[in-house]
């Protein structure tokens, strides 16, 4: 780190010009990136996905989202009385948009397509897989359907699971506005920390990091598909990570200047100490994201690749551009110098002394708090959000109410598509219709010797209960027909994701833990500290998932704060993404705190002194860094979609739990308890990892004496 610092300081003009060029190029790339991102959620090799692909190749449509156009005839009339006119409305969609697949009462003759009162009927409309954001096929057939229905004197309505998931009649902020909201919150925290114009410097570093990452991701799209979700992660997580790393380095620079070093030496020492922690933190975050490559799901793999660039670019900018700026304009913008860095925070030092004095009590309080948060995790259900948690107003919600009031049920929103040989279609219909929980089954289309049997369940197939119905339908049809049977639809997709993601998840966990352990052994020169760090991260994540289950799945507060009813399940892709990001981001704070403790222990040889000074110097920084990330994730939670709200709140709450209960309470208490064993690294392991050994020190001072020294302020 010293060599890097000296190189940057010798060539600071070149460094600044290079990042300026990347900043400008990144700004241009950001505008082009959206069109290059993939909307692919494929699951190669999974049975449901392979069925969907075969349906798409043969019929040109997919069940990615099945739209439900509803017609209601005037009061006093029935659908049967107006059957020719009703059928003509759906035929108009077929005539004008032949690329869509339309199934309705007129095409099937099945009275299950009519409500109990006889006044409302529904259809199933499917189109090609959407290629990106924006309106889908509903924008094509919606106006056609509405115009034809109103011309015939009927009341039209359109709904679907996807339309409900997008929210009600309000729109959330754009990703740019979300980033700006997060930046405003971060700036407020930085003003508190620095109380000078230095608060602007981390924001500049974040801007360079974000736009440079956009540039690299644009290049990545020429090699492989990158999912559109990555652009949101780059903006919001990049904002928090870059500012956090800048916060650590700038604070150490100010501390060294306050101790009398000249500007050049202050930058070099800050790089040797805080810069070393930044490297370890950034690599840990990158590893946790890169481990997503183990999961055989393309969109998660692309999130791992794209997400990995966020911390690595932030580290590169912080370790090059930031010291170049500090060495040139740093002292001039560090005005007014209201807050001094010459001494550790009095408040945090007092807190650390209290923990050292009551280490057993502090450990017990932290573990009890975490146990209470973890308890609900045993009720975790993987699936998709229930309808009750989606839109609660707007035309799409009105359509769902119409389905319920008419006795049709909400299962039509997630129909099951069964692909069978054409000569087995009627047998498949009979077998599926006899399964408990199924409203009806009809032959929806035939082509190339195959037939699609549309099976409509009574309830939506979005969680484990729904997928049980899918399994029953599959078993019934396979037992009643000959030839291959493929099952697609939302329920099959839930089964596919559960198999593809969670069958491999233990390998992801093992890979992340193993690589992180090796990295932290090198960073802390210890065996015990890395083991504790990995275990505490897993405990912290369990607490986060418990909080998510309690708040979202069980609905304890989601309605009051967000107006969202209990989701009933957590969408299948969320837990693995939450885990990948939080594991790395939470480890940031562990590295910040323990790296400073290790430094102080090497100076004093006292664990108590290391804890008090380490927390006194990093407590305010870690809390401020956590608040910055919390503001970024809060901005993410302002999006209208329920899944995005769950993701934003999970990441935000996870950061707060980690920075308070775990890092500010449990970590110093455990370090104080473990004493000299924290710092032991035997020669044999040190040689393998190419790092200096750390022999086991003699027993430290009696804890009573430690407490007296601590209370007197000598440590």
N, C-alpha and C positions, 0 to 999 in steps of 0.2 A: 504493500500500500504506500510505503514511503517513496518507492521508485515511481509509482503511478502519479503520486502527488507532485514530485519534482518535475516529471515530464510535462504534466499539465501546466504547471506554473511557468516553465520555460517557454511553452508554446501556447500561451493562453489566447492570444489573438487568433491563431489558427483553429484552436478548439472552438472558440465562440463563432467564428465564421462558418465552420463545418456544421455546427448545430443550427445555425441560422438557415443554411441551405436546406438542411433536412426539415426544418420547421416549415419553410415555404413549400417545399415539395410535398410534405405531409398535408398541408392545407389544401393543395390541389388534389391530392389522392383521396382525401375524405369525401370530396364531392363525387368522385367516380366509384367509390367502393360499394355503395349500396346496390348498384346495378350488377356488381360482380359476385355478390354473396348468394349463397345457396339457400333454398327453401326445402332442402331434402331432409326428411325424417325417416328414411328407409331403414329396414332391419334385414339385411341380406341373410338368407339361410333360415329365417324364422318362418314357420308354416303359415301364419296369418298374412305376413307380408308377401310371401311367394304367391299365395292365392290372390291377393290384391294386384300383384304385378301381372298375373295371368289374365285377370278380369280387365285390367287396363289395356293390355295388348290386344285382347279379343274384342272388347266392347268400347274401349276408348274412354272409360270413366273410372272413378275411384270413390270409395266410401270415406275419403278423408273428412268430408263433412256432407251429410245428407240433409238437403233442404226440404222443408215440409210446407208446401203451399196449401193453405186452407181456404175453402169456399163456404160461405154461410148464405143460405137462400132466405128470402124475406119471410117474416113471421106469418104463420098460417100455411106455409108451403113446406114441402119435403124435397130432399135430394132426388128421391125416386120420381117425383112428379116432374122434375126438371132435368132428368138424366141426359137427354140429348144436348141440352144447352150446357150442362156441367161438363160433359165429356168434351164438348167443343172448346171449352176454355183450356183444358189440358192439351188438347190436340193442337191448339194454336202455338203452345210452347214447342211441341214436337216439330211442327211445320217450319217455324222460324229459326229454331235452334236444333237441327238434327244431330248435333254432336252430344246432346244431353240424353240421359236415360230417364224416362218418365213412367212411373207406375201409378195408376189411379183406379178408382172404382169402375170407371167405364172400361178400362183395358183388362181388368181381372174379373169383374162381376162379383167380387167378394164384398158382402155387406159389412164386414168388419171395418171397411174403409169409411163407414158412416157412423156418426155419433148416435147416442142412445135416443135423442129426441128427433132424429131424422133430418135435422136442418143443416148439419155441417159435415163436410167430407174433406179428406186430405189426400195428398199425393206424395210420392217420393221422387225427388229430383236429384240426380247425381251428374257431375261433370268431370272434366279432366283435373288432374292435380294442379293446384294453384302454383304459379311460378314465383310468387313473391308477395310482398305486402299489398295492401289496397283491396278494393272490392274484388270478389271472386265471381263465380258464375251467376250468383244472385243478381249482380249488376246487369247481366245480360238478359236473364229471363224474368226478373222482377217486374220491370216496366211492362213487358209483354203480358205477363200474367195479370197484373193490376188492370191494365187497359181492357183486356178481354173480359175480365170478371165484372168490372163496372159497366161495360157496354151491355152485358147480359143481365144487369140488375142485381148482381150478387156482391156480397161484402168479402173482399180478399184479405188475407193475412199471410205473413211469411215468417217462419221461425226455423232455427236449427241450433244444435249444440254450439257450433262455432260462433254464431251471431250472439248467443247468450253469453259466451265466454268473453266476448269483446267488451262487455259492459252494457249499461243501460243507455239512457239518452244523453249521457254526458261523455265528453272525451277527455282523456288525460293529456298531460303535457308531452311535447315531443322530447326526443332524447337530448336535443340541444338545450331545451329549457330545463330538463331534469338536471343536466350537468351544471348549468348556470345556478340553479337553486342549491345544488350541493356545494358549488364554489363559494356562494355567498356565506353559507354556514361555516365553511372551512376558513374563510377570510376573517370571520368574527372570532373564531378560536385563535387564529394566528395573531390577531391584534392583541388578544389577552396574553398570549405567551410572550411575545416580543415587545409589545408596547412601543413599536418603532416602525419605520418604513420597510424594515426587513421582512415584514409580513407579506409584502408583495413578491418576494423572491421565490418562495415555494410555489406560488401560483404560476409564476413564469416557468419554473421547472416542470410543473404538471402539464402546462400547455404544450411545451416542447415534447415531453414524453408521449402524450396522447397522440399528437399529430404524427410523430415519427412512427409510432406503433401502427397507425392507420396506413402509413406508407409501406411498412413491412408486410402487413396483412394483405394489402393490394398485390404485392409481389407473390405472396403465398397462394393467392387465388389462381395464379397461372400454373401452379403445380398440382393443387388439390382443391376440392370443394371446401368452402368455409361457410359455416352456418351464419345466418343473419343475426343471431343472438349475440355474436361476438362483438358487434359494433357497440351494443349497449354496455357490455362488460368492459370494453376498452375505455369508454368515456367515464363511467362512474367509478369502477374499481381503479382504473389508471389514475384518476383524480386523487383518490384517497391514498393509494400506495406511494405515488411520487411525492405527495406532500408529507406523508409520514417519514419517508427516508430523508427528505430535505430538513424536516424538523429536527431530526436527531443530529445530523451533521452540523447544521447552523448553530444549534444550541451548544454543541461541544466546542465549536470555533469561538463562540462568545465566552464560554467558560475559560478557555485557554488565554484569550486576550485579557480577561479580567484578572488572571493570575500573573500578568506581566509579560507574556510572550509578545514578540512583534508579530505583525500580520502574517508574514511568510511562515514562521514557525508554528503559529496557531493553526493555519490551514493544514500543514503537514501532520501535526499531532492529531488534529480532528480526523484526518483521513486514516491515520494508523489505528485509531481507537474506534470512533463511531463508524468510519468507513468500512472497517472490518466487519462490524455488526450488520451493516447494510448489505454487504455481499452475502453473508450467511442467511439473512432474512430473505433476500430476493431469490436466492437459489432454492431455498426451502419452498417458497410459494410456487416457483416454477416447477419444481419436482412434483408437488401435490397435483398440479394441473396436468403435467405431462403424463402422469400415471393413468389418466383417462384413456390413453392409447390402448390400455389393456382391455378395455370394454369394447366388444365388437359391434359398436353402434356408430355409424359414420358421423352423425351430427355431434355426439359427445366427443368423439375423437377430434373433430375440427375445433370444438370449444377448448379442448386440451391444448392443441397446437397454437391456436390464436391467443388463448388466455395466457399461455406460457410467455409470450412475448411481452405482456404488460409489465410484469416485475423486472424482467431482464433489461428492457429498454429503460425503465425508471432507474435501475441501478446504474446503467451506463451514463445516463444524463447526470445523475446526482454525483457520481464519482469523477466526472470530467468538467461539465459545464459549470456546476455549482462551485467547485473550488476555484475555477478560473474567474468567476464573477466575484467571489468573496475576496480574492487576492487583489482585485482591481477596484471595484466599487463598494465592496462590503462595508468598510469603515465609514464611507461617506453617506450611506443610506441607513446606517444604524443610529438614527436620531428620531425623536429624542430618546435618550437612554434612560428611561424611567425604571425599567426592571434590570437588576444587577444579577450577574451569574457567578460572582466570586465565591459565594457560599451555597451549599445545598439548601433546598427548600426547608424552612423550619417546620412547616406543617407536616410534610411527608417524612421528615426525619423523626419527628415526634411519634408519628404513626408507626414507623418502623421500630422505634425503641419499645413501644407498647407491645408490638407483636413479639419481639424478642423476649420481653419479660413474661408474656403470657402465651408462649408458643403452643402449648397443648390446647388451651382454650380456643385460640385462633384457628387451629387445625380442625377442631371439633365443630366450630360454628360454620366454617366453610364447607365441610363435608356434609353436614346436615342440610345446609341450603342447597347444595348441589343434588343431594338425594331427593329432596322435595321436588326439584325441577325435573329430575330424571324420571320420576315415578310414572307420569303419563305416557312415556315412550313405549311402554309395554302394550299400549292400545293402538299403536301405529298401524294404519291400514294404507296399503299402496294401491293406487288406482287413478281415477280422475275426480275432479271436484263434482259433487252432487249438484243437481239443478238448483236446489234451494240457495246455494252460495253464489250463483251467477247473477245475471241481471234481474233486478226487481222492479223494473219499469220499462217503458218503451214498447214498440210494436212487437218485438220478438217475445218479450215477457207476456204480452197480451195473447200471443199465439199459444203459449204453453198453458195459460189459464183456460183458453178455449178447448184445448185437448183434455184437460182435467175435467172441466165442467161437462163436457160432452161424453164422459165415460170412456174416452179412447185411451187415455193414459199417456205417459211420457216415453214409453219404450220405442215409439216410432222415431224418436230423435236419434236413436242408436240401433238401427236395424242390423240384423245378422245376415250377411250374404254368404250363401252356400253355393259353390260351383260343383256341379255334377254332370255326368253324361246326359245328353238330351233325353235318351230313352228311359232314364231313371228319375226324371223330374217329378212326375206325379207321385211316385213312391216316396221320394224325399219330402214332398209337400205333406203327405199323409203322416209320415213319421215325425216331422217337426211340429206339426199342428197338435199332436198328441202329447207333447212335452209340457209338464206343469210350468206355468209362468209365461207361456206363449199365447199371444192374442190370436195370431193367424199366420199362415204361410201361403205364399202364392208364387207362381212361376212369373218372374219379372222380365226375362228376356231369354232368347235362344240365338246361338250363332256358332258356326263351325263345329257342330256336333256336341256343343255344351249348352247348359242352361244355368241361369242364375235363379236360385230360389230365395226370395226375400222373406225372411223370417222376422216377424215383428213381436218383440217381447212386451210384456205388460209394463215393465219398469226399465229404465235406462240401464245399460250394461257398462257401468263406469268403475265398479269396484269388485271386490272379491265375491260378493253375492251375485253380481251380474255375470261375472266370468264363469260362475258355477252353472248358470243357465246355458251359456255358450257351450260348455263342456257336455252338458246333457243333450243339447241339440246335435252336437257332433256325434256322440255315441249312438243316438237314436237313428240318425240317417245312415251312419256306417253299418248299422245292424240291419237296415231295411233295404239297402241298395248294393249293387255290385259296381266295381270300377272305383276310380279315385274320387275322393271327396275333399274339397278344400273349403275352409271356413274363414271368412274375412269379416271386417266390420270393427267397430270400436272395442267391443269386448275381446275379440281376438287380438287386437293391437295391445290391449292391456296385458294379456297373457304373454305376448311376444316380448314386450319390454321387460316384464318381470323376469322372464327367462334369460334374455340377452344381457340385462344389466346386473341383476342381483345374483345370478349364478357365478359371475366373474368378480363380483364386488369384493369377496375375501382376498382375491389376488391383488386387487387395487390397494386394499388396506395394508396388506403385508408388504407390498413393494414400497409404498410411501413411507411406512414406518421404518423399514430397513435402511433405505437411503437417507432418510432424515436422521436416523440414529448415527450413522457413520459421519455425516456432515457435522452434527452437533458435537460428537466426540472430538473432532478436530478443532471446532470452535471453542469449546469450553475446557478442553484437555481434562476430561473427566468421563467416568463410566456412569456414575449414578445420576448426574444432572441430565444427560440425554434420555436415559430411561424414564426419569420423572417427567421430563418435558413431553415425551410422546404419550405417556399414560394420562397425564393431565389434559392433553389436547383431546384425547378420546373421551375422557370423562366430560370435558367441557362441551364437546359435540353432542354427547348423549343428552346433556342438559338442554341444549338448544332444540334438539328434536322433541324432547319432552314438552318444552314451551310451545313449539309449533303445534303439536298434537292438542295441547290444552287450549290454546287460543283459537286455532283455525279449525282443526278437525272436530273438536268438541264444541267450539263456538263460544268459549268463555271470554267475551270481550270483543270478538270480531264484529258483531252486529253493532255494538255501541260505538266503536271507533270508526269502522269502515263501512257499516251498513251491509255487511256480508253475513249471511246465515252460516251455520256449521257446514263445512265442506264434506264431512263424512269420510273423507279419505284425502291423502296427500298425493298429488299428481306424480306418476311413476318416475319422471325424470328429475324431479326436484331434489330428493334426498342425496343423490350422488353428486349433483352440481353444488349443493350447499356444502356437502362434506369436502369436496375438492378445494373450494375457495376458502372456507373457514379454517381448514386445517393449516393451510399455509399462512393466511393472514393472522390467525391467532398465534402462530409460532413467532411472528414478528416481535410481539411484545415479550415473549419468553426470551428471545435472543437479546433484545434491548436491555432487559433487566439483568439477566444472568451474565452477559458479557461484561457489564459494569461491575457486578459483584465479583467476578473472577479477577478483574483488574485490581479492585480494591483489596481482595484477599492476598494477591501476590505482593502487594505493598505492605500490608499490615500483619498477615499471618493469622488474623482473627476473623472467624466466621461472623460473629456479631457485628464487628466493624464493617465487614463486607455487606451485610444485610442493611445496616442503617445507612451507610453512604450510598449503596446501590439504589435503594428505594428513594432516598433523599434527592439523588441526582436524576433519577428516571421517572419517578412517580408522576410528576406534572406532565412530562413529555408523553408517557404512555396514555394517561387520561386524555390529554389533548388530542393525541393521534386517534384514539378510539372515538372521540366526539366527531372528528373530521370524517372518519369512515361512516359513522352513524348518520351524519347529515347526508352523505352521498347515498346511502342505502335508503334513507327516508324519502329522498327524492325519487328513487326507483319505485318505492311503494305507492307513490301517487298515481301510477299508471292505472287505467281502468280495469285491466284483466286481473282476475282473481289470482291466477298462478304467479303473475309478476308481483302482486302484493305479498303473496306468501314468501317468495324469494327475497324481496327487499326487506321485509320484517324479520325473516329468519337470519339474514346476514347482519342486520343492524343489532338485533337483540343478542346474537351470538358474540359480536364484538364487545358489547357492554358487559355481558356475563363474564367474558374472558378477562376484560381489563379490570373488573372490580373484584368479584368473588375469587377468581382464580389467581390472577397475577398480583393484585394488590393485597390479598389476604393469604391465600393458601400457599403460594410459592415462597414468600419470605418465611412463613411459619415452618414449612418443611425444610427449607435450607437451614434455618436455625436449629431444627431438631436433628438433622443429619450431621451437623458439625463438620469435622475434618474429612469425613467420608465423601462429602460433596466434591472434593478437589483431587481425588485419587485417580491417577492414570498409570498403570504399570508399564514398565519398560518394554515388555514384549509387544503389547498392543500399540504403544506409541511408535515403535519402530515400523510396524506394519502400516500405520497410517501416516508415517513421515511427519511426526509432530513431536515436540519436546515432551518428555515424560513428566509426570507430576507425582513424586513419591508420597506415600501416606505420611502425613505430618504427625509429630508426637501429640498426645492428648492436649486439647486446648484448656484454657483457664476454666476453673469451675464455673458453672452457669451463674451461681450467686455473685461471684466476682465480676463476671461478664455484665450482669445486670447493674452492678454498682458503677462499673466503668461507663456503661451506656447512659445511666442516669446522670452521671457527672459531666457528660459531654465529651469525655476523652476518647470515646469511640462512637 
